[in-house]
Amino acid sequence: MDINRYIEHTDLKPNLVDKDIDLLVQEAIDHRFVGVCVPPFWVKRAAREIADHDVQLVTVVGFPLGYQMTQSKLIEIETAIEDGAQELDIVMNISAFKSGMPWVKIELAKCANLIHQSSCIMKVILETAYLAEEEIITATKLACEAGTDFVKTSTGFAASGAQTNHITLMRENAPSNVGIKASGGIRDLDTLNAMVTAGADRVGTSSGVEIMAELADRD
């Protein structure tokens, strides 16, 4: 398989600078990664650097905790799309979800509607580190019913990231037309392969270049 076409080359560190964004984009172009994931502040710059290259521009919304007001998330989405984002990774409101509130699905449906109006892609970050297995199943189904295109494991800011058993759960409970994105703690080729084997269609990682080097060494 073409490992590079699974990778969303990611840098969401709080202390990154403009040169980090430029390097991230250039590395994604050089390795033909499927996408780059950058903070909202840097979307406009990344869009200029990507230009017409076959690299999807991904950013995050409600990051990293997810409990912003829905109106704030919708404004974030509008701004990101105006700046050039093609894919939006939305942090689910975990606080509301654990409170059993129906607003979680309503909020995600509002996000999906706005995103799809611009023919962009929506991913919902469940933050599986904070969820029991039954909650992961429920959250996966809820996000799919709300209209997401992908469900995603993690922000990378929780105590743990992607786990293969969580990927399997998500894949088993999402329809075939909804993708699975693994992210958080994926730093080597074996871990990436394990995520794909478990059912991941995308892999968010800040170690894409190192993974490609590891792959080259094995060939």
Residue frames as a rotation matrix with the C-alpha (Angstrom) as fourth column:
MET 1
0.574 0.819 0.000 0.00
0.819 -0.574 0.000 0.00
0.000 0.000 -1.000 0.00
ASP 2
-0.109 -0.560 0.822 1.05
0.442 -0.767 -0.464 3.62
0.890 0.313 0.331 -0.48
ILE 3
-0.122 0.004 -0.993 1.77
0.993 0.007 -0.122 4.56
0.006 -1.000 -0.005 3.13
ASN 4
-0.926 -0.349 -0.145 2.20
0.354 -0.935 -0.008 8.22
-0.132 -0.059 0.989 2.25
ARG 5
-0.627 0.741 0.238 -1.42
-0.155 -0.419 0.895 8.46
0.763 0.524 0.378 1.07
TYR 6
0.211 0.647 -0.732 -2.63
0.759 0.364 0.540 7.59
0.616 -0.670 -0.414 4.57
ILE 7
-0.323 -0.547 -0.772 -0.64
0.940 -0.281 -0.194 10.32
-0.111 -0.789 0.605 6.30
GLU 8
0.751 0.385 0.537 -1.90
0.360 -0.920 0.156 13.73
0.554 0.077 -0.829 7.35
HIS 9
-0.277 -0.954 -0.115 1.34
0.750 -0.140 -0.646 15.52
0.600 -0.265 0.754 8.19
THR 10
0.651 0.759 -0.017 0.52
0.497 -0.409 0.765 17.37
0.574 -0.506 -0.643 11.41
ASP 11
-0.650 -0.735 -0.194 1.94
0.607 -0.348 -0.714 20.16
0.457 -0.582 0.672 13.55
LEU 12
0.404 0.854 0.326 -0.33
0.301 -0.461 0.835 21.52
0.864 -0.239 -0.444 16.26
LYS 13
-0.217 -0.576 -0.788 2.31
0.956 0.035 -0.290 22.43
0.195 -0.816 0.544 18.83
PRO 14
0.743 0.560 -0.366 1.51
0.638 -0.757 0.139 25.64
-0.200 -0.337 -0.920 20.73
ASN 15
0.375 -0.687 -0.622 5.02
-0.049 -0.685 0.727 27.01
-0.926 -0.242 -0.290 20.11
LEU 16
0.050 -0.348 0.936 5.33
0.927 0.364 0.086 26.38
-0.371 0.864 0.342 16.38
VAL 17
-0.150 -0.178 -0.972 6.42
-0.085 -0.978 0.192 29.29
-0.985 0.112 0.132 14.17
ASP 18
0.575 0.473 -0.667 5.93
-0.626 -0.271 -0.731 30.31
-0.527 0.838 0.141 10.55
LYS 19
-0.260 -0.761 -0.594 8.98
-0.960 0.272 0.070 28.38
0.108 0.589 -0.801 9.35
ASP 20
-0.742 0.065 0.667 7.51
-0.218 0.918 -0.332 25.21
-0.634 -0.392 -0.667 10.87
ILE 21
0.351 0.934 0.062 4.40
-0.117 0.109 -0.987 25.63
-0.929 0.340 0.147 8.73
ASP 22
0.438 -0.261 -0.860 6.46
-0.889 -0.267 -0.372 26.19
-0.132 0.928 -0.349 5.59
LEU 23
-0.664 -0.747 -0.016 8.53
-0.747 0.662 0.066 23.09
-0.039 0.055 -0.998 6.31
LEU 24
-0.404 0.602 0.689 5.45
-0.107 0.716 -0.689 21.00
-0.909 -0.352 -0.224 7.08
VAL 25
0.637 0.700 -0.323 3.86
-0.358 -0.102 -0.928 21.90
-0.682 0.707 0.186 3.76
GLN 26
0.166 -0.650 -0.742 7.05
-0.981 -0.036 -0.188 21.34
0.095 0.759 -0.644 1.77
GLU 27
-0.781 -0.437 0.446 7.56
-0.521 0.850 -0.080 17.93
-0.344 -0.295 -0.891 3.38
ALA 28
0.002 0.879 0.477 3.98
-0.045 0.476 -0.878 17.00
-0.999 -0.019 0.040 2.55
ILE 29
0.692 0.178 -0.699 4.52
-0.656 -0.249 -0.713 18.02
-0.301 0.952 -0.056 -1.08
ASP 30
-0.237 -0.910 -0.339 7.85
-0.968 0.253 -0.003 16.16
0.089 0.327 -0.941 -1.29
HIS 31
-0.903 -0.143 0.405 6.44
-0.262 0.930 -0.257 12.94
-0.340 -0.339 -0.877 0.17
ARG 32
-0.621 0.737 -0.266 3.02
-0.335 0.057 0.940 13.25
0.708 0.673 0.212 -1.48
PHE 33
-0.917 0.368 -0.153 1.21
0.288 0.345 -0.893 13.00
-0.276 -0.863 -0.423 1.85
VAL 34
-0.270 0.903 0.335 -2.57
0.905 0.119 0.409 13.10
0.329 0.414 -0.849 1.62
GLY 35
0.649 0.576 0.498 -2.77
0.371 -0.810 0.454 16.22
0.664 -0.110 -0.739 3.77
VAL 36
-0.698 -0.717 0.003 -1.32
0.345 -0.340 -0.875 18.67
0.628 -0.609 0.484 6.25
CYS 37
0.465 0.822 -0.329 -3.04
0.707 -0.120 0.697 19.58
0.534 -0.557 -0.637 9.51
VAL 38
-0.666 -0.697 0.267 -2.27
0.468 -0.669 -0.578 23.03
0.581 -0.260 0.771 10.94
PRO 39
-0.490 0.487 -0.723 -3.74
0.670 -0.320 -0.670 25.34
-0.558 -0.813 -0.169 13.60
PRO 40
0.500 0.805 0.318 -6.46
0.835 -0.351 -0.424 27.75
-0.230 0.478 -0.848 12.42
PHE 41
0.579 -0.310 -0.754 -4.12
-0.058 -0.938 0.341 30.74
-0.813 -0.153 -0.561 12.72
TRP 42
-0.410 -0.894 -0.182 -1.83
-0.350 -0.030 0.936 29.27
-0.842 0.447 -0.301 10.06
VAL 43
0.182 0.547 0.817 -4.42
0.555 0.629 -0.544 28.06
-0.812 0.552 -0.189 7.54
LYS 44
0.925 0.232 -0.300 -4.11
-0.077 -0.659 -0.748 31.07
-0.371 0.715 -0.592 5.24
ARG 45
0.139 -0.954 -0.267 -0.32
-0.893 -0.237 0.383 30.77
-0.429 0.185 -0.884 5.06
ALA 46
-0.444 -0.286 0.849 -0.46
-0.069 0.956 0.286 27.01
-0.893 0.069 -0.444 4.50
ALA 47
0.549 0.735 0.397 -3.01
0.410 0.177 -0.895 27.52
-0.728 0.654 -0.205 1.71
ARG 48
0.753 -0.348 -0.559 -0.61
-0.608 -0.694 -0.386 29.88
-0.253 0.630 -0.734 -0.08
GLU 49
-0.253 -0.954 0.161 2.26
-0.825 0.300 0.478 27.42
-0.504 -0.012 -0.863 0.27
ILE 50
-0.232 0.235 0.944 0.25
0.193 0.962 -0.192 24.41
-0.953 0.137 -0.269 -0.91
ALA 51
-0.535 0.095 -0.839 -1.10
-0.722 -0.567 0.397 26.28
-0.438 0.819 0.372 -3.95
ASP 52
0.318 0.708 -0.631 -2.23
-0.939 0.327 -0.106 23.71
0.131 0.626 0.769 -6.54
HIS 53
-0.729 -0.645 -0.229 -0.44
-0.593 0.762 -0.259 20.68
0.342 -0.053 -0.938 -5.08
ASP 54
0.110 0.768 -0.631 -2.40
-0.230 0.638 0.735 17.49
0.967 0.064 0.247 -4.37
VAL 55
-0.798 -0.323 -0.509 -2.32
0.447 0.250 -0.859 17.98
0.405 -0.913 -0.055 -0.60
GLN 56
0.276 0.959 0.062 -5.47
0.558 -0.213 0.802 18.50
0.782 -0.187 -0.594 1.47
LEU 57
-0.677 -0.451 0.581 -5.42
-0.142 -0.695 -0.705 21.38
0.722 -0.560 0.406 3.94
VAL 58
0.169 0.669 -0.724 -6.80
0.626 0.495 0.603 20.30
0.762 -0.555 -0.334 7.31
THR 59
-0.642 -0.360 0.677 -7.39
-0.342 -0.656 -0.673 22.37
0.686 -0.664 0.298 10.43
VAL 60
-0.643 0.331 -0.690 -9.04
0.701 0.617 -0.357 21.92
0.308 -0.713 -0.629 13.81
VAL 61
-0.258 0.676 0.690 -12.18
-0.288 -0.736 0.613 23.42
0.922 -0.040 0.384 15.38
GLY 62
0.753 0.536 0.381 -13.05
-0.484 0.060 0.873 23.60
0.445 -0.842 0.305 19.08
PHE 63
0.416 -0.710 -0.568 -9.52
0.418 0.704 -0.574 22.42
0.808 0.002 0.590 19.76
PRO 64
-0.690 -0.304 -0.657 -8.42
-0.394 0.919 -0.012 20.79
0.607 0.250 -0.754 21.98
LEU 65
-0.947 0.238 0.216 -11.20
-0.130 0.330 -0.935 20.48
-0.294 -0.913 -0.281 24.59
GLY 66
-0.792 0.601 0.110 -14.37
0.430 0.421 0.799 20.73
0.434 0.680 -0.591 22.52
TYR 67
-0.187 0.802 -0.568 -16.57
0.967 0.049 -0.249 22.58
-0.172 -0.596 -0.785 24.99
GLN 68
-0.972 -0.058 -0.226 -16.74
0.003 -0.971 0.237 25.92
-0.233 0.230 0.945 23.17
MET 69
-0.073 0.985 -0.156 -20.20
-0.216 -0.168 -0.962 27.22
-0.974 -0.037 0.225 22.37
THR 70
0.141 0.208 0.968 -21.66
0.781 0.578 -0.238 26.00
-0.609 0.789 -0.081 19.08
GLN 71
0.968 0.248 -0.048 -21.75
0.176 -0.799 -0.574 29.54
-0.180 0.547 -0.817 17.72
SER 72
0.378 -0.907 -0.187 -18.00
-0.656 -0.405 0.637 29.81
-0.653 -0.118 -0.748 18.28
LYS 73
-0.271 -0.463 0.844 -17.37
0.213 0.826 0.522 26.54
-0.939 0.321 -0.126 16.45
LEU 74
0.518 0.543 0.660 -19.47
0.765 0.052 -0.642 27.66
-0.383 0.838 -0.389 13.50
ILE 75
0.916 -0.262 -0.305 -17.52
-0.324 -0.930 -0.174 30.93
-0.238 0.258 -0.936 13.27
GLU 76
-0.019 -0.962 0.271 -14.27
-0.463 0.248 0.851 28.96
-0.886 -0.109 -0.451 13.41
ILE 77
-0.041 0.085 0.996 -15.50
0.635 0.772 -0.040 26.77
-0.772 0.630 -0.085 10.56
GLU 78
0.873 0.444 0.202 -16.55
0.441 -0.542 -0.716 29.72
-0.208 0.714 -0.669 8.41
THR 79
0.676 -0.676 -0.294 -13.24
-0.608 -0.737 0.295 31.48
-0.416 -0.020 -0.909 8.94
ALA 80
-0.154 -0.779 0.607 -11.16
-0.190 0.626 0.756 28.38
-0.970 0.001 -0.244 8.27
ILE 81
0.215 0.314 0.925 -12.97
0.795 0.493 -0.353 27.66
-0.567 0.811 -0.144 5.01
GLU 82
0.990 0.125 -0.071 -12.62
0.073 -0.864 -0.498 31.28
-0.124 0.488 -0.864 3.91
ASP 83
0.406 -0.911 -0.069 -8.88
-0.717 -0.364 0.594 31.02
-0.567 -0.191 -0.802 4.64
GLY 84
-0.021 -0.403 -0.915 -8.54
-0.943 0.312 -0.116 27.89
0.333 0.860 -0.386 2.50
ALA 85
-0.639 -0.182 0.747 -9.18
-0.541 0.797 -0.269 24.86
-0.546 -0.576 -0.608 4.72
GLN 86
-0.394 0.463 -0.794 -10.63
-0.710 0.396 0.583 21.85
0.584 0.793 0.173 2.90
GLU 87
0.029 0.359 -0.933 -11.09
0.383 0.858 0.342 19.51
0.923 -0.367 -0.113 5.86
LEU 88
-0.094 0.066 0.993 -12.25
-0.740 -0.672 -0.026 20.44
0.666 -0.737 0.112 9.36
ASP 89
-0.397 -0.106 -0.911 -11.54
0.413 0.866 -0.281 18.25
0.819 -0.489 -0.300 12.41
ILE 90
0.077 0.597 0.799 -14.16
-0.535 -0.651 0.538 19.12
0.841 -0.469 0.269 15.05
VAL 91
-0.931 -0.341 -0.127 -13.61
-0.059 0.488 -0.871 18.24
0.359 -0.804 -0.474 18.71
MET 92
-0.039 0.948 -0.317 -16.82
0.393 0.306 0.867 16.71
0.919 -0.091 -0.385 20.05
ASN 93
-0.075 0.105 0.992 -18.23
-0.768 -0.641 0.010 18.34
0.636 -0.761 0.129 23.18
ILE 94
-0.495 -0.229 -0.838 -17.14
0.164 0.923 -0.349 15.57
0.853 -0.310 -0.419 25.54
SER 95
-0.987 0.134 0.085 -18.52
-0.122 -0.304 -0.945 17.39
-0.100 -0.943 0.317 28.57
ALA 96
-0.233 0.959 -0.159 -22.01
-0.955 -0.257 -0.151 17.56
-0.186 0.117 0.976 27.05
PHE 97
-0.075 0.143 -0.987 -21.71
-0.542 0.825 0.161 13.99
0.837 0.547 0.016 25.74
LYS 98
-0.763 -0.289 -0.578 -20.92
0.269 0.672 -0.690 12.60
0.588 -0.682 -0.435 29.18
SER 99
-0.845 0.530 0.065 -23.82
-0.356 -0.468 -0.809 14.63
-0.399 -0.707 0.584 30.57
GLY 100
-0.572 0.620 0.538 -26.16
0.656 0.739 -0.154 12.79
-0.493 0.265 -0.829 28.19
MET 101
-0.113 0.536 -0.837 -27.23
-0.157 -0.841 -0.517 15.95
-0.981 0.073 0.180 26.42
PRO 102
0.432 0.353 0.830 -28.84
0.709 0.436 -0.555 15.67
-0.558 0.828 -0.061 22.95
TRP 103
0.820 -0.101 -0.563 -27.16
-0.275 -0.933 -0.233 18.95
-0.502 0.346 -0.793 21.99
VAL 104
-0.188 -0.962 0.200 -23.99
-0.215 0.239 0.947 17.06
-0.958 0.135 -0.251 21.01
LYS 105
-0.333 0.130 0.934 -25.66
0.788 0.583 0.200 15.56
-0.518 0.802 -0.297 17.95
ILE 106
0.762 0.647 0.035 -27.43
0.581 -0.658 -0.480 18.82
-0.287 0.386 -0.877 17.13
GLU 107
0.504 -0.657 -0.561 -24.15
-0.380 -0.752 0.539 20.72
-0.776 -0.059 -0.628 17.26
LEU 108
-0.500 -0.748 0.436 -22.36
0.050 0.478 0.877 18.22
-0.865 0.460 -0.201 15.03
ALA 109
0.060 0.608 0.792 -25.24
0.926 0.263 -0.272 18.29
-0.374 0.749 -0.547 12.55
LYS 110
0.894 0.214 -0.394 -25.00
0.123 -0.962 -0.243 22.10
-0.431 0.169 -0.886 12.39
CYS 111
0.038 -0.968 -0.247 -21.26
-0.459 -0.237 0.856 21.81
-0.888 0.081 -0.454 11.77
ALA 112
-0.456 -0.185 0.870 -21.78
0.501 0.755 0.423 19.15
-0.736 0.629 -0.252 9.11
ASN 113
0.542 0.761 0.357 -24.35
0.756 -0.255 -0.603 21.26
-0.368 0.597 -0.713 7.29
LEU 114
0.789 -0.286 -0.543 -22.08
-0.296 -0.952 0.071 24.31
-0.538 0.105 -0.837 7.19
ILE 115
-0.230 -0.962 0.148 -19.02
-0.359 0.225 0.906 22.31
-0.904 0.155 -0.397 6.13
HIS 116
-0.364 0.123 0.923 -20.81
0.666 0.728 0.165 20.38
-0.652 0.674 -0.347 3.40
GLN 117
0.765 0.607 -0.216 -22.31
0.327 -0.655 -0.681 23.58
-0.555 0.451 -0.699 1.98
SER 118
0.495 -0.683 -0.536 -18.74
-0.769 -0.632 0.095 24.44
-0.404 0.365 -0.839 0.96
SER 119
0.861 -0.094 -0.500 -18.02
-0.241 0.790 -0.564 20.89
0.448 0.606 0.657 -0.28
CYS 120
-0.192 -0.919 0.344 -15.49
-0.836 -0.031 -0.548 20.41
0.515 -0.393 -0.762 2.49
ILE 121
-0.009 0.051 -0.999 -14.82
0.173 0.984 0.048 17.33
0.985 -0.172 -0.017 4.64
MET 122
0.321 0.188 0.928 -15.76
-0.834 -0.409 0.371 16.96
0.449 -0.893 0.025 8.30
LYS 123
-0.251 -0.369 -0.895 -14.05
0.249 0.869 -0.428 14.78
0.936 -0.330 -0.126 10.87
VAL 124
0.669 0.478 0.569 -15.23
-0.462 -0.332 0.822 14.43
0.582 -0.813 -0.001 14.48
ILE 125
-0.488 -0.863 -0.130 -12.58
-0.277 0.295 -0.915 13.98
0.828 -0.410 -0.383 17.17
LEU 126
0.520 0.744 -0.419 -14.02
0.106 0.431 0.896 11.73
0.848 -0.510 0.145 19.89
GLU 127
-0.167 -0.722 0.671 -10.98
-0.834 -0.260 -0.487 11.94
0.526 -0.641 -0.559 22.23
THR 128
0.435 0.413 -0.800 -11.19
-0.171 0.910 0.377 8.23
0.884 -0.027 0.467 22.98
ALA 129
-0.621 -0.733 -0.277 -8.80
0.179 0.211 -0.961 8.51
0.763 -0.646 0.000 25.94
TYR 130
-0.837 0.338 0.430 -11.70
-0.547 -0.507 -0.666 9.96
-0.007 -0.793 0.610 27.93
LEU 131
0.121 0.965 -0.233 -14.29
-0.975 0.160 0.155 7.40
0.187 0.208 0.960 26.82
ALA 132
-0.255 -0.047 0.966 -15.18
-0.381 0.923 -0.056 3.86
-0.889 -0.382 -0.254 27.87
GLU 133
-0.943 -0.188 0.274 -15.66
0.144 0.514 0.846 1.35
-0.300 0.837 -0.457 25.05
GLU 134
-0.152 0.965 0.216 -19.45
0.951 0.202 -0.233 1.66
-0.268 0.170 -0.948 25.13
GLU 135
0.391 0.241 -0.888 -19.09
0.163 -0.968 -0.190 5.43
-0.906 -0.071 -0.418 24.98
ILE 136
-0.648 -0.667 -0.368 -16.81
-0.311 -0.210 0.927 5.12
-0.696 0.715 -0.071 21.95
ILE 137
-0.741 0.458 0.491 -19.48
0.662 0.619 0.422 3.03
-0.111 0.638 -0.762 20.21
THR 138
0.278 0.912 -0.301 -22.22
0.837 -0.384 -0.390 5.52
-0.471 -0.144 -0.870 21.09
ALA 139
0.157 -0.293 -0.943 -20.13
-0.117 -0.954 0.277 8.53
-0.981 0.066 -0.184 20.08
THR 140
-0.867 -0.484 0.121 -19.15
0.020 0.209 0.978 6.93
-0.499 0.850 -0.171 16.78
LYS 141
-0.415 0.795 0.442 -22.77
0.910 0.377 0.175 6.23
-0.028 0.475 -0.880 15.87
LEU 142
0.408 0.579 -0.706 -23.86
0.600 -0.753 -0.270 9.70
-0.688 -0.313 -0.655 17.00
ALA 143
-0.252 -0.604 -0.756 -21.22
-0.237 -0.719 0.653 11.44
-0.938 0.344 0.038 14.87
CYS 144
-0.933 -0.074 0.353 -22.12
0.288 0.434 0.853 9.35
-0.216 0.898 -0.384 11.83
GLU 145
-0.063 0.992 0.112 -25.82
0.988 0.079 -0.136 10.07
-0.144 0.102 -0.984 12.25
ALA 146
0.356 0.143 -0.924 -24.99
0.280 -0.959 -0.040 13.79
-0.891 -0.245 -0.381 12.48
GLY 147
0.986 0.154 0.062 -23.36
0.092 -0.195 -0.977 13.62
-0.138 0.969 -0.206 9.04
THR 148
0.334 -0.931 -0.147 -19.62
-0.587 -0.328 0.741 13.41
-0.738 -0.161 -0.655 9.60
ASP 149
0.675 -0.209 -0.707 -17.31
-0.627 0.342 -0.700 12.08
0.389 0.916 0.100 6.88
PHE 150
-0.185 -0.760 -0.623 -14.76
0.069 0.622 -0.780 10.67
0.980 -0.187 -0.062 9.33
VAL 151
0.970 0.194 0.144 -14.53
-0.124 -0.114 0.986 9.83
0.208 -0.974 -0.086 13.01
LYS 152
0.141 -0.986 0.093 -11.16
-0.185 -0.119 -0.975 10.45
0.972 0.120 -0.200 14.61
THR 153
0.204 -0.082 -0.975 -9.60
0.752 0.651 0.103 9.12
0.627 -0.754 0.195 17.79
SER 154
0.312 -0.344 -0.886 -7.69
0.891 -0.219 0.399 11.94
-0.331 -0.913 0.238 19.43
THR 155
0.997 -0.071 0.031 -6.40
-0.062 -0.970 -0.236 15.49
0.047 0.233 -0.971 19.59
GLY 156
0.233 -0.961 -0.146 -2.95
0.484 0.245 -0.840 14.35
0.843 0.125 0.523 20.70
PHE 157
-0.312 -0.310 0.898 -3.35
-0.473 -0.769 -0.430 16.46
0.824 -0.559 0.093 23.84
ALA 158
0.737 0.601 0.309 -4.96
-0.589 0.346 0.731 13.84
0.332 -0.720 0.609 26.10
ALA 159
0.302 -0.633 0.712 -3.09
-0.739 0.317 0.595 11.36
-0.602 -0.706 -0.372 28.29
SER 160
-0.430 -0.420 0.799 -3.13
0.202 0.818 0.538 8.75
-0.880 0.393 -0.267 25.52
GLY 161
-0.485 0.170 -0.858 -3.72
-0.786 -0.516 0.342 8.72
-0.384 0.840 0.383 21.78
ALA 162
0.243 0.611 -0.753 -4.90
-0.902 0.429 0.056 6.21
0.357 0.665 0.655 19.22
GLN 163
-0.434 -0.271 0.859 -5.35
-0.578 0.815 -0.035 2.57
-0.691 -0.512 -0.511 20.28
THR 164
-0.903 0.033 -0.429 -5.91
-0.366 0.462 0.808 -0.23
0.225 0.886 -0.405 17.79
ASN 165
-0.719 0.680 -0.143 -8.83
0.688 0.667 -0.285 -1.68
-0.098 -0.304 -0.948 19.76
HIS 166
-0.185 0.640 -0.746 -10.55
0.138 -0.735 -0.664 1.72
-0.973 -0.226 0.048 19.61
ILE 167
-0.621 -0.085 -0.779 -9.98
-0.722 -0.325 0.611 1.91
-0.305 0.942 0.140 15.85
THR 168
-0.949 0.265 -0.170 -11.58
0.171 0.888 0.427 -1.54
0.264 0.376 -0.888 15.51
LEU 169
-0.433 0.821 -0.372 -14.59
0.680 0.026 -0.733 -0.44
-0.592 -0.570 -0.570 17.59
MET 170
-0.230 0.310 -0.923 -15.04
-0.339 -0.914 -0.222 2.69
-0.912 0.262 0.315 15.51
ARG 171
-0.805 -0.136 -0.578 -14.74
-0.594 0.170 0.787 0.78
-0.009 0.976 -0.217 12.23
GLU 172
-0.875 0.474 -0.098 -17.28
0.474 0.880 0.025 -1.82
0.098 -0.025 -0.995 13.36
ASN 173
-0.166 0.858 -0.486 -19.81
0.801 -0.170 -0.574 0.83
-0.575 -0.485 -0.659 14.32
ALA 174
-0.246 0.069 -0.967 -19.44
-0.414 -0.909 0.040 3.32
-0.876 0.410 0.253 11.47
PRO 175
0.802 0.531 0.275 -21.01
0.042 0.409 -0.912 2.78
-0.596 0.742 0.305 8.04
SER 176
0.243 -0.764 0.597 -18.66
0.858 0.457 0.236 1.96
-0.454 0.455 0.766 5.19
ASN 177
0.390 -0.055 0.919 -18.95
0.686 -0.649 -0.330 5.45
0.615 0.759 -0.215 3.71
VAL 178
0.918 -0.152 0.368 -17.52
-0.346 -0.760 0.550 7.05
0.196 -0.632 -0.750 6.90
GLY 179
0.259 -0.918 -0.299 -13.75
0.044 0.321 -0.946 6.97
0.965 0.232 0.123 7.26
ILE 180
0.909 -0.095 -0.406 -11.69
0.416 0.143 0.898 6.39
-0.027 -0.985 0.169 10.39
LYS 181
0.407 -0.809 0.424 -8.76
-0.197 -0.531 -0.824 8.63
0.892 0.252 -0.375 11.31
ALA 182
0.642 -0.343 -0.685 -6.18
0.755 0.440 0.487 7.49
0.135 -0.830 0.542 13.85
SER 183
0.235 -0.614 0.754 -4.18
-0.036 -0.780 -0.625 10.20
0.971 0.120 -0.205 15.57
GLY 184
0.647 -0.082 0.758 -2.16
-0.738 -0.319 0.595 10.67
0.193 -0.944 -0.266 18.73
GLY 185
0.305 -0.629 0.715 1.11
-0.631 0.429 0.646 8.93
-0.713 -0.649 -0.266 19.51
ILE 186
0.866 -0.023 0.499 1.71
0.349 0.741 -0.573 7.39
-0.357 0.671 0.650 16.07
ARG 187
0.591 -0.727 -0.349 5.44
-0.616 -0.686 0.386 7.83
-0.521 -0.013 -0.854 15.60
ASP 188
-0.549 -0.826 0.127 6.73
-0.547 0.470 0.692 4.76
-0.632 0.310 -0.710 13.72
LEU 189
-0.558 0.265 -0.786 5.92
-0.752 0.238 0.614 2.52
0.349 0.935 0.067 10.78
ASP 190
-0.865 0.220 -0.451 4.79
0.297 0.949 -0.107 -0.48
0.405 -0.226 -0.886 12.82
THR 191
-0.641 0.660 -0.393 2.28
0.294 -0.262 -0.919 1.61
-0.710 -0.704 -0.026 14.77
LEU 192
-0.418 0.477 -0.773 0.96
-0.793 -0.607 0.054 3.15
-0.444 0.636 0.632 11.58
ASN 193
-0.701 0.113 -0.704 0.59
-0.437 0.712 0.549 -0.27
0.564 0.693 -0.450 9.95
ALA 194
-0.868 0.382 -0.317 -1.24
0.495 0.634 -0.594 -1.55
-0.026 -0.672 -0.740 13.03
MET 195
-0.497 0.700 -0.512 -3.71
-0.170 -0.658 -0.734 1.34
-0.851 -0.278 0.446 12.84
VAL 196
-0.409 0.311 -0.858 -4.38
-0.912 -0.151 0.380 0.72
-0.011 0.938 0.346 9.14
THR 197
-0.837 0.061 -0.544 -4.81
-0.035 0.986 0.163 -3.00
0.546 0.155 -0.823 9.75
ALA 198
-0.779 0.548 -0.305 -7.32
0.460 0.170 -0.871 -2.21
-0.425 -0.819 -0.384 12.51
GLY 199
0.095 0.899 0.427 -9.37
0.976 -0.001 -0.216 -0.10
-0.194 0.437 -0.878 10.09
ALA 200
0.113 -0.089 -0.990 -7.88
0.186 -0.976 0.109 3.39
-0.976 -0.196 -0.094 9.85
ASP 201
0.627 0.146 0.765 -8.25
0.776 -0.036 -0.630 5.19
-0.064 0.989 -0.136 6.52
ARG 202
0.520 -0.491 0.699 -6.20
-0.084 -0.844 -0.530 8.22
0.850 0.217 -0.480 7.60
VAL 203
0.378 -0.477 -0.794 -3.37
0.918 0.301 0.256 8.65
0.117 -0.826 0.552 10.08
GLY 204
0.822 -0.131 0.555 -2.56
-0.129 -0.991 -0.042 11.99
0.555 -0.037 -0.831 11.67
THR 205
0.626 -0.684 -0.374 1.06
0.756 0.415 0.506 12.17
-0.191 -0.600 0.777 12.77
SER 206
0.854 -0.450 -0.261 3.88
-0.444 -0.892 0.084 14.65
-0.271 0.044 -0.962 13.27
SER 207
-0.026 -0.900 0.435 6.35
-0.388 0.410 0.825 11.88
-0.921 -0.147 -0.360 12.39
GLY 208
0.868 0.492 0.068 5.46
-0.126 0.351 -0.928 11.41
-0.480 0.797 0.366 8.74
VAL 209
0.539 -0.738 -0.406 8.95
-0.758 -0.216 -0.615 12.09
0.367 0.639 -0.676 7.42
GLU 210
-0.381 -0.691 0.614 10.53
-0.888 0.458 -0.035 9.71
-0.257 -0.559 -0.789 9.94
ILE 211
0.245 0.564 0.789 8.00
-0.235 0.824 -0.516 7.02
-0.941 -0.059 0.334 9.04
MET 212
0.961 0.084 -0.262 8.80
-0.269 0.083 -0.960 7.38
-0.059 0.993 0.102 5.34
ALA 213
0.093 -0.993 -0.074 12.53
-0.944 -0.064 -0.325 7.16
0.318 0.100 -0.943 6.11
GLU 214
-0.297 -0.116 0.948 11.88
-0.641 0.760 -0.108 4.00
-0.707 -0.640 -0.301 8.11
LEU 215
0.707 0.629 0.325 9.94
-0.127 0.564 -0.816 2.57
-0.696 0.535 0.478 5.19
ALA 216
0.740 -0.495 -0.456 12.79
-0.599 -0.176 -0.781 3.36
0.306 0.851 -0.427 2.79
ASP 217
-0.227 -0.876 0.426 15.29
-0.972 0.228 -0.048 1.66
-0.055 -0.426 -0.903 5.09
ARG 218
-0.038 0.301 0.953 13.22
-0.370 0.881 -0.294 -1.54
-0.928 -0.364 0.078 5.03
ASP 219
0.881 0.419 -0.219 12.93
-0.329 0.210 -0.921 -1.68
-0.340 0.883 0.322 1.24
